[in-house]
Amino acid sequence: MKLSIKSKDELRKFIEERIIDIPENQKLQLDKKILEDLLFETITIDKEKEIILKLPVWSGEFLKRIDLSQVDFTNVSWAILNSDPDNICSMEIDGITVDKRAYECIRRIRNSIIEKKNGVEYITVYSGTNANIDLTKSYEALHRGGIDVRSCDFSESDFSKIDLSNRSIYLDAVNISRTSLQIPDNAELLAYSSNFEGIDLSSRTINAFAYFIYYASFSLPYCILRNTGTNITLNLEQFKEWDLKEELNKAMNEDWVGCYVNEKRVLSKEEKEKNAQEQKMRYEEIVNGVFNYINKEIELQKHI
C-alpha cells in the first residue's frame, strides 16, 4: 500500500525521534522499499520513455544511524532542490517535453524543503553515511550529460569507487571533503564555494586572483582547498586595485593550507609553530655549543 504524503512525513519524524539513542557505530536496518519511499519523491518526466527523477527529500545527520548500503540512488537529482523554482532548467532533456505537473510538483517539494531548512547549511545531507552513491548515475549525468551537484554535504562518505574519467563536473556549495573522491585530469571541473579538503587536486593549477572572482569557476572561487595540493599562481600586481587583503589573508591561513602558492607549500598554524620551535631549539643548540666551546677554551688557558 502506498503511503500518503502526510503519513510519510509522520513516519520520517517518528524514525528521527526513535533513532537518537542508537550508537553511531550501529546501523538501523529498514525495509529497502519503505526506506526508499521515505528518502525520495519520484517524479515521472516522460511516461512513454519511462524516464523518472528522484528528489532526495529526507536527509540529515540522523542518516548516519540508518543502513543505506542497499538503497538505489540511480536517477537521483542532486541539483534541482537548490535550483530556481521558476526556471528549473536542470531537469530538461533534449527532445523531451517535461509535463507541467512535474514542474508544479518540484516547486511544491522544493519550497517545503526550504521552509524546513532552519538555518542548516546544506539542503541535502548524507555526511558520514554508508550510502553507495555514484554521481555518474545521477539524473543529470544519465540524461543531461554532466554531473551537477548543488548544496549537498557528502563529507566523510566513501566516494572512492566513483569513476569520473572524461566527465563534466559542476559543484555549487558542495562538501566532498574526506570522501576519497578521485578527480582525474581529463575531468572538467567547475566549482563554487565547495569544500574539497583532503581531495587530491595536485595536478590542477588555478589563479589566485581569479579564485576571488565568482564567475571564474575554473579557478574554484571561494572553495576550501585545504590539504588538496592544488597549485596556485599568485601575482600581487593583479590585486592592486582590489580590496581583497582580508580574503587573501584568510585563504593563506585557512583555505589554502596544504596547497602550493608559487611552488611554495602553505603551512598550517601548527606546522608553522612546530617549525618555529624546531628553529628555536636548533638556535639554542648552536648558542650552547658556542658557550661550551668558549668555556673549554677559558678552562684550558687558565692552566697554561
C-alpha positions as CSV (number, residue, x, y, z in Angstrom):
1,M,0.0,0.0,0.0
2,K,1.4,3.4,-1.0
3,L,1.7,5.9,2.0
4,S,0.2,9.3,1.7
5,I,2.4,12.4,1.9
6,K,1.1,13.1,5.4
7,S,1.8,9.5,6.6
8,K,5.3,9.6,5.1
9,D,6.1,12.8,6.9
10,E,4.8,11.4,10.2
11,L,6.9,8.2,9.7
12,R,10.0,10.2,9.0
13,K,9.6,12.2,12.1
14,F,8.9,9.1,14.1
15,I,12.1,7.4,12.9
16,E,14.2,10.5,13.6
17,E,12.9,10.7,17.2
18,R,13.4,7.0,17.9
19,I,16.9,6.6,16.5
20,I,18.5,9.3,18.6
21,D,19.7,6.8,21.2
22,I,21.2,4.4,18.7
23,P,25.0,4.4,18.8
24,E,26.7,5.9,15.8
25,N,28.6,2.7,15.1
26,Q,25.2,0.8,14.8
27,K,23.0,1.0,11.8
28,L,19.2,0.7,11.9
29,Q,18.0,-1.9,9.3
30,L,14.8,-1.0,7.5
31,D,12.9,-2.5,4.6
32,K,14.5,-1.3,1.4
33,K,11.3,-0.3,-0.3
34,I,10.0,1.6,2.7
35,L,13.3,3.4,3.2
36,E,13.5,4.5,-0.5
37,D,9.9,5.7,-0.3
38,L,10.9,7.9,2.7
39,L,14.2,9.1,1.2
40,F,12.9,10.1,-2.2
41,E,9.9,11.6,-4.0
42,T,9.8,10.1,-7.5
43,I,8.5,12.2,-10.4
44,T,7.8,10.9,-13.9
45,I,9.4,13.1,-16.6
46,D,8.3,11.0,-19.6
47,K,5.9,8.1,-19.1
48,E,6.3,6.6,-22.5
49,K,10.1,6.5,-22.3
50,E,10.0,5.6,-18.6
51,I,12.2,8.5,-17.5
52,I,11.9,9.3,-13.8
53,L,13.6,11.7,-11.5
54,K,14.1,11.2,-7.8
55,L,14.4,14.0,-5.3
56,P,16.3,13.4,-2.0
57,V,13.6,14.9,0.2
58,W,14.7,13.3,3.5
59,S,18.2,13.7,4.8
60,G,20.3,14.9,7.7
61,E,22.8,13.9,10.3
62,F,20.4,11.2,11.6
63,L,21.1,9.1,8.4
64,K,24.4,8.0,9.9
65,R,22.4,5.7,12.1
66,I,20.5,4.1,9.3
67,D,21.9,1.4,6.9
68,L,21.7,2.9,3.4
69,S,24.0,0.4,1.7
70,Q,21.2,-1.2,-0.3
71,V,19.5,2.0,-1.4
72,D,19.4,2.6,-5.1
73,F,20.5,6.2,-5.9
74,T,20.1,5.9,-9.7
75,N,18.3,8.9,-11.2
76,V,18.5,11.0,-8.0
77,S,18.9,14.7,-8.8
78,W,21.4,16.3,-6.6
79,A,20.8,19.8,-8.1
80,I,17.1,20.5,-8.6
81,L,16.3,21.2,-4.9
82,N,18.8,24.1,-5.0
83,S,17.7,25.4,-8.4
84,D,15.5,28.4,-9.2
85,P,11.9,27.0,-8.9
86,D,10.7,29.3,-11.7
87,N,13.4,28.2,-14.1
88,I,14.3,24.6,-13.3
89,C,16.2,24.0,-16.5
90,S,18.4,21.3,-14.9
91,M,15.6,18.7,-15.3
92,E,15.0,19.3,-19.0
93,I,16.2,16.7,-21.5
94,D,16.7,17.3,-25.3
95,G,13.7,16.0,-27.2
96,I,11.6,15.6,-24.1
97,T,8.8,17.9,-23.1
98,V,8.5,17.9,-19.3
99,D,5.0,17.7,-18.0
100,K,3.8,20.9,-16.3
101,R,2.6,18.8,-13.4
102,A,6.2,17.7,-12.8
103,Y,7.3,21.4,-12.5
104,E,4.5,22.1,-10.1
105,C,5.3,19.1,-8.0
106,I,9.0,20.0,-7.9
107,R,8.2,23.6,-6.9
108,R,6.0,22.3,-4.1
109,I,8.6,19.9,-2.8
110,R,11.4,22.4,-3.1
111,N,9.5,25.1,-1.2
112,S,8.6,22.6,1.5
113,I,12.3,21.6,1.9
114,I,13.5,25.2,2.0
115,E,10.9,26.1,4.7
116,K,12.2,23.2,6.9
117,K,15.9,24.1,6.4
118,N,16.0,26.2,9.6
119,G,19.5,27.7,9.0
120,V,21.1,24.3,8.1
121,E,24.0,25.0,5.7
122,Y,23.2,22.3,3.1
123,I,19.8,21.3,1.6
124,T,20.8,17.7,1.3
125,V,23.0,15.9,3.9
126,Y,24.5,12.5,3.6
127,S,27.6,13.2,5.6
128,G,29.2,10.1,7.2
129,T,26.7,7.6,5.8
130,N,27.3,4.3,4.2
131,A,25.3,5.2,1.2
132,N,26.6,3.8,-2.1
133,I,26.2,7.0,-4.2
134,D,27.6,7.0,-7.7
135,L,27.4,10.5,-9.1
136,T,27.7,9.2,-12.7
137,K,24.3,7.5,-12.2
138,S,22.5,10.7,-11.1
139,Y,19.6,12.1,-13.1
140,E,21.8,14.9,-14.6
141,A,24.6,12.5,-15.5
142,L,22.3,10.0,-17.1
143,H,20.1,12.4,-19.0
144,R,21.9,15.7,-19.4
145,G,25.4,14.6,-20.0
146,G,27.1,16.2,-16.9
147,I,27.4,15.8,-13.2
148,D,25.5,18.7,-11.5
149,V,25.5,18.8,-7.6
150,R,24.3,21.7,-5.5
151,S,24.0,22.4,-1.8
152,C,24.9,18.8,-0.8
153,D,27.0,17.5,2.1
154,F,28.7,14.2,1.3
155,S,31.7,14.7,3.7
156,E,33.3,11.5,5.1
157,S,31.2,9.3,2.9
158,D,33.0,6.8,0.6
159,F,33.3,8.0,-3.0
160,S,36.5,6.1,-3.8
161,K,34.8,3.9,-6.3
162,I,33.3,6.6,-8.5
163,D,34.9,6.8,-11.9
164,L,34.9,10.5,-13.1
165,S,37.0,9.9,-16.2
166,N,36.2,12.4,-19.0
167,R,33.3,13.7,-17.0
168,S,32.0,17.3,-16.8
169,I,31.5,18.2,-13.1
170,Y,29.7,21.2,-11.8
171,L,29.6,21.8,-8.0
172,D,27.9,24.6,-6.2
173,A,28.1,24.8,-2.4
174,V,29.0,21.1,-2.1
175,N,31.0,19.4,0.6
176,I,33.0,16.4,-0.7
177,S,35.8,16.6,2.0
178,R,37.4,13.4,3.1
179,T,35.4,11.3,0.7
180,S,38.4,9.9,-1.2
181,L,36.8,11.0,-4.4
182,Q,39.3,10.9,-7.4
183,I,39.0,13.7,-9.9
184,P,41.2,12.8,-12.9
185,D,43.0,15.3,-15.1
186,N,40.6,14.6,-18.0
187,A,37.6,15.6,-16.0
188,E,36.3,19.1,-16.5
189,L,35.8,20.7,-13.0
190,L,33.8,23.8,-12.4
191,A,33.1,24.6,-8.7
192,Y,31.9,27.4,-6.5
193,S,32.1,27.7,-2.7
194,S,32.7,24.0,-2.2
195,N,34.8,22.0,0.3
196,F,37.5,19.8,-1.3
197,E,39.5,19.2,1.9
198,G,41.6,16.1,1.6
199,I,40.8,15.5,-2.1
200,D,43.9,15.2,-4.4
201,L,44.0,18.2,-6.7
202,S,47.8,18.3,-7.1
203,S,47.6,18.1,-10.9
204,R,45.5,21.2,-11.1
205,T,46.6,24.9,-11.3
206,I,44.4,27.9,-10.5
207,N,44.9,31.6,-10.5
208,A,44.9,33.3,-7.0
209,F,43.2,36.5,-8.2
210,A,40.5,34.5,-10.2
211,Y,39.8,32.5,-7.1
212,F,38.2,35.6,-5.6
213,I,36.1,36.3,-8.7
214,Y,32.9,34.4,-8.6
215,Y,32.4,33.9,-12.3
216,A,35.8,32.3,-12.7
217,S,34.7,28.8,-12.0
218,F,37.7,27.1,-13.4
219,S,39.8,28.7,-10.6
220,L,37.4,27.2,-8.0
221,P,36.3,30.5,-6.4
222,Y,36.0,30.5,-2.7
223,C,36.4,26.8,-2.4
224,I,38.1,25.2,0.6
225,L,41.2,23.6,-0.9
226,R,42.9,22.6,2.4
227,N,45.3,19.7,2.0
228,T,44.5,19.2,-1.7
229,G,47.9,20.0,-3.1
230,T,46.4,22.5,-5.6
231,N,48.9,24.6,-7.4
232,I,48.1,28.4,-7.1
233,T,49.8,31.1,-9.1
234,L,49.8,34.4,-7.2
235,N,50.7,37.7,-8.8
236,L,50.2,40.6,-6.3
237,E,50.1,43.1,-9.2
238,Q,46.6,41.7,-10.0
239,F,45.3,42.7,-6.6
240,K,46.4,46.3,-6.7
241,E,43.1,47.8,-7.5
242,W,41.0,45.4,-5.4
243,D,40.4,45.4,-1.6
244,L,41.0,41.7,-1.1
245,K,43.5,41.8,1.7
246,E,41.2,40.2,4.3
247,E,40.1,37.5,1.9
248,L,43.7,36.7,0.8
249,N,44.8,36.5,4.4
250,K,42.0,34.0,5.2
251,A,42.9,31.9,2.2
252,M,46.6,31.8,3.1
253,N,45.9,30.9,6.7
254,E,42.9,28.5,6.3
255,D,41.6,27.5,2.9
256,W,44.9,27.2,1.0
257,V,46.8,25.4,3.7
258,G,48.4,22.3,2.2
259,C,48.4,23.9,-1.3
260,Y,51.4,25.3,-3.2
261,V,51.4,29.0,-3.8
262,N,54.0,29.9,-6.4
263,E,55.5,26.4,-5.8
264,K,55.9,27.0,-2.1
265,R,53.8,24.9,0.3
266,V,51.4,26.8,2.5
267,L,51.9,25.7,6.1
268,S,49.2,25.3,8.7
269,K,49.4,27.2,12.0
270,E,50.5,24.0,13.8
271,E,53.3,23.4,11.2
272,K,54.5,27.0,11.5
273,E,54.6,26.7,15.3
274,K,56.4,23.4,15.0
275,N,59.0,24.8,12.6
276,A,59.4,27.9,14.8
277,Q,60.0,25.6,17.8
278,E,62.5,23.4,15.9
279,Q,64.4,26.6,14.7
280,K,64.4,27.8,18.3
281,M,65.8,24.5,19.5
282,R,68.5,24.5,16.7
283,Y,69.5,28.1,17.6
284,E,69.7,27.2,21.3
285,E,71.9,24.2,20.4
286,I,74.2,26.5,18.4
287,V,74.4,29.0,21.2
288,N,75.0,26.4,23.8
289,G,77.8,24.9,21.6
290,V,79.4,28.3,21.3
291,F,79.2,28.8,25.1
292,N,80.6,25.3,25.7
293,Y,83.5,26.0,23.3
294,I,84.3,29.3,24.9
295,N,84.1,27.8,28.3
296,K,86.5,25.0,27.4
297,E,88.9,27.5,25.9
298,I,88.9,29.5,29.1
299,E,89.4,26.5,31.3
300,L,92.3,25.3,29.1
301,Q,94.0,28.6,29.1
302,K,93.6,29.1,32.8
303,H,96.1,26.2,33.4
304,I,98.7,27.2,30.8
